[in-house]
């Protein structure tokens, strides 16, 4: 059924792209309009019936953190879990990460019974073992049907299909469709559990599901428990369906944003975007850059893919700038602010911009990068309350286009 929904959603995306494109190509002009229409026209096609099929089965796996090397991994895991006071049946256990005898590694444990996993994570009273355990589940943005969403986002940004999905989500301030799927599933469960549905057949089917403790019921219970909403499971009548849907969705979105910023700080591919974004919203430059060609250049620079050598191979001599002989790594700072070959274009740009924005001569390289790639002053130390006008924006975009063309002509 999911494959059928994906196929129909892909056809809907194709029609939408053709309607939004200019000159018969894939040059989608208005980002906000495109994402809004996707939510209204494609999402309903993709998510039809998702309240039943969209609740992906949680894994029976947990992490046992920071376990010293040595001995049989499975026996070590069994010994540690025995401290909880309950016999836990382990299917398999393996260490994860690179071997380093000086540092302990995590053990990924596959538990036979799902209830045992819930006991270890939420009912276990032994603090020593509870501190070592962490949940392992599939990522929200790894769901099969999420590819429809990520492909569309890359198309409207003009980004490569190999661009990091995490980067694209952050650039547009979007959330995985799986979050909406899960919240709708919880709302559907609550409608039946609270007895607010007038459909008697549906109510009988729900009672049957509860009697056999089906996987769908277990998934709902698990979703509420891991998100601190176990009170809704115990007493569904105490809350309305719209409120529980809104609450679970907000909680999942907050968790996604937190994990996004954590990953942005540690990931090389998100290095530039981490510098530019201080809050999880749609990037402001997308409202300023209407030219699809300029949007492609900006998205590649910001998402660190496909233009600069730094984005292609990490920790290698191939990272070095091929335009100049300085031996510097061709990262975003070198390309926009330092490369000697682009000195003439940079001087022309600075003189024009300082006529409208005199404070620009005091900007650090980080401030200059923020101004050039964000096209606003919100993330600049020398903040000007009135921001920058359209003339400044035109000067900045002309500079980015000129150095991009110079680089292409010399490559």
N, C-alpha and C positions, 0 to 999 in steps of 0.2 A: 504493500500500500504506500509506503514511504517513497519508493522509487517512482510510483505513478504520480504522486504529488510533486516530486522534484521535476519530472518531465513536463508536467503541465505548467509549473511555475517558470521553467526555463523558456517555454513558448510565450508566456505572458511578459517575461523580461525582454525578449526579442522584439515584441510589438511595442513595448514601452520605449525601448532604445531608439527604434525607428521614428517614433512620434516626437521624441525629444531632440533628436540629432539635427544639426544644421548642415545644409549642402549635401544631404544624402549620405553623410559619413557618421562616424561615431563621436562627433564633436558635440557632446552634450554641454549646453551653455549654462543653465541655471542649476547649481548643485542642490539648493534647498528644495526647489520644485521637484527635482529628480528623486530625492530621498523621500519626500512627502508622498509622491505618487507611488513609489515602491511600497510604502506602508499601507496605502489605501487600495492598491490594485493587485499587487503581487503577493503580499503577505497572506491575505485571506485565501488565495488559491493554494499557497504552499502549506498553510497551517490548518486546512479543513480537517476536522476530526482530531486535531492534535491533543485535545484534552484526554484522549484515550491512548493514542499511540505515541504521543510525544514525551511521555515520562520514561526516559531511558533507565534501564536497570542499573542500580548502583553496584559497584564491585564488592566483593567480599574481602578486599585487601586493606591492610593497614601498614604504616611504616613504623618500625622500631628504630628509633634514632640513636646515632652515636654509639654503636656497639663495637667493642674492640675486636681486632682481627684474631683468628686462631680458632681451632676446633671445628666441629661439624655445625654448619649454619642452622640446620633445622633443629638440632638438639639445643643449640644456644637459644634460639627463639622460643622453643618449648619451655626451657628453664625460666626464661624471663617472664613469659605469660602465666606461668604457674603461680606467680606471686599474687595474682588477682583473686585467688581463692576459688577458682572454678576451672574445671578441666576444659581446655580449649582444643578442639580437633583441628590440626593444621594440615592442609593439603600440600603446600610447598612453601619454601622460604629460600630467598636468594639475596645476596648482597648487591647493592647498586652503587654505581660510581667507579672511578678508577682506583686501582689498588695502590695504597700508600701505607706502608707498614707503620708509619709514624702517626697516622691519623685514623680514628675509628670511622666506620662506614655505616650507612643505614641498611636495614634488612627489610625487604618487601615481603610481607607474609600474606599468603592466601589462606583464609579461614573457611572451613567447610560450611558452617552455619552462619547465616546472616545475623541471626539474633545474638550470636556470640560476639560479632563485631560491634553491634549496638551496646552490648553489655560492657565490653572493654572500653569503649569511647565515652559512654555516658552514665553507666551505672556502677562502674568499678570504683571502689573507695580507696584503693591503695594508691597513695599519691606518688610513690616512687616509680611505679610502672606507668601511671597515667601521664606523667611528664614526658616519658619516652615515646609515647604513642601519638601518631597523627594520622588523620584520615587520608585515604587515597581513593580518588574518584576520577572519572574522565572529565576533561575540561569542557566547559560550556561551548566554546567556539570550535570544538573538534567534532561536533555532530555532523552526520552526513548531509542533512538538509541545509546546513549553514553555508555550504559552498555556493548556493544560489545567491545568497546575500553578499558574501565576500567577493565573488566575481563581479557583481553589479557595482559594488563600491570601487573596485579597482578600475572599472571601465569609466565611471564618471570622474575619477581623479586623473585618468590618463596614465595610471601606473602599470608597471609590468605585472603579469600574472604570478611572477615569482616574488613579488614584494611581500614582506612580512604581513600576515593577517592582523597581528597585534598592532602594527604601525598604522594600518588602514583604519582600524576601529578607532584608534586614538585621534587620528587626523580629522575624522568626521564626527567624533564624539558620539559614535553609535554603540549600541549594545547587541550582543548575540541574540538571534531570534529565539534561541533555546530558553532565554529568560522569560519571554512572553509565553512560550509553550508551557513551561513549568507552572507559571502563575495561573494560566487558564485551566490547567489540570487540577490545581488545588481548588480553584473556584468551583469547578464542576463537581469535585468530591464534596465540597461543603454544601452545595445545593441539595445533594442527596442525603448527606449525613445529618443535616439540620432539619430535614423533613419539610423544607420549603417548596419542594417540587410537587406540583399537582399530579404528575404522571405516576400512576400506581404501578404500571409495569416496570418503569425505571426504578422505582423504590424497591420492588421485589427482586429485581436483578442485583441491586446494590446489596441487599441483605444476603443474597446468595454468595456474592463476592466476599462479604465479610465472614461468612461461615467457613468458607474454604481458605480464608486468608490468602487471597490471590496475590500475585506479584504486583499488580497495579495498586492494591491497597497497601502493600508493604512499601512500595515506592513513595506513596503519599505520606505515610507515617515517617519514613526515613527523611524525606525532604523537610518536613516540619520540625523534626527533632534536631537535625544538624544545623538548622537556622534559628534555633532558640524559640520555636513556636509550638512546643509540645503541649502547652495549655490549650491551644486551638484544637489539637487532636483529642484531648481528653474531654473538652467541653465545647463542641462546635456550635451549640446554640447561643453561646455567649457573644458571638461576633457575627456581623453580616457578611454575605458573600463578597460584595464589592470591597469591603474593608480588608478582608483576609487576602484577596487578590492583590490589592494595592500594597499591603504590608510585605508580603513575600516577594513581590517584584522589586520593591524598593531595597529590600535587604540583599537580594541577589545582585542588583545593580551596584550597590555600595561595595560588595565583596569584589565584584569584577573591576571596579575602578581602583580599589586598593591594590589588587594583584597586578593591574596594568602598570601603575607607577613603580611598584617593586621591580617588575621586569624591565621597565624603561631605564632604571638606574643601573642595572647590571648588564644589559644587552648592548653589544657593539652596534647592531643594526638600528637600535633606537637611540643611539647616543645624541644625534642632532635634535631629534624630536623631544628628548628629555630636557634639553636646554631651552627649547622654545615654548613648551607648554607648562603652565603652572596650574591649570585647572582642566578638568575633563569636559570640554565642550567642543563644538564644531569650530575649527580654526578660522579666525576672522578673515584671513587673506582670501579665503574662498569666495567671500562676498565682494571683494575688491577686484580680483582677477577674473574677468569675463572671457578673455581669449583662451580657447581650449589649448592652443599651443603653449602659451605662457603657463597655464595651469600644469601642463605636463612637466615643464622645466622645474617649476616650484615644487611639485610633489616629489620629483626624483631627488632634488636637493634636500628637501626636508625629511623624506623617508629613507634617505641614505642608500639609494639603490640606483645603479646603472649609469651614473655620470662620473663620479670621482673614483680614483683608484683605491682610495681608502675603503670604499664600500664593497669592493670586489674580492680582495684577498686580504686576510688579516695577518699581521705580524710577518710580513714578507717584504722583500726588496721591491716587489711589484707595487707596493703602496706609494712609492716615491713619485713625486710630480714629474711627468715627462716633458712638461713645457719649459721648465727652467732647470739649471744645473746646481741649484742650492742644496739638493739632497734632502729636502724637506718632504714629509709625508703629505700627500695631497688630500687633506681633509677639508672640511667646510671653512675653517678659519683661514687656511692657506689660500684657498681658491678665491674667497671674497675679499680678503684683507691684506694678504702678504705677497702673493706670487709676483716676482719682478717683471715677468713678461706682460702682465696685465696692469703695470704701473700707470701707463698713459690713460687707459680707460678709467682707472680708479681715481686719478687726479681730476679728470674731467667731471666725473660723477661727484666728487667731494666739493668742487668749486660751485657746481650748479645747486647742489643740495644745501650748502651752507648759506647761500643767498636767501633761501626760504627758511632754513632751520640753522641759525648760527651756532646753537649748542652742539651740533654734530661734531665739531672739531675736538670736543672734550670727551667724546664717546670712547669707551674701551672697545676692543675687538668683539667681546661678547655682546655689548650693547649694539654695535653696528650690525652684527649678525641677526640679532633679535629684530631690529628695525627693518632690515632688508627682507628677511624671510617671513616676518609676521605682518609687515606693512601697517604696523601701529606702534604706539609708544607705551603700551600697557606694561611691557616687561623690561622697560629701559629705566636705568637709575635716574637719568636726567629726564624725568617725566614732565611733559608739558601738558597742562590740563586741557588745552584745546586740541591736542593730538596733532595729526598732520593732515594737510589738505590734499586735494586730488593732484595738484601740480607736483608735490613731493612724491606721491605714489607713482605718477608717470615717470618721473626721473629715476626712481629706484628700479622700476620694471625695465626701463630702457637700458640701465646699467647691467642688470642681470642678463638680459637678452644679448647685449653686446659682448660680454665676456664669455658667454656660452658659445656664441658664434665664433669668436676668436679661438677658443679652445678646440672647437670642431675643425676649424680650418688648419690648425697646426698639428692635429693628431695624425 
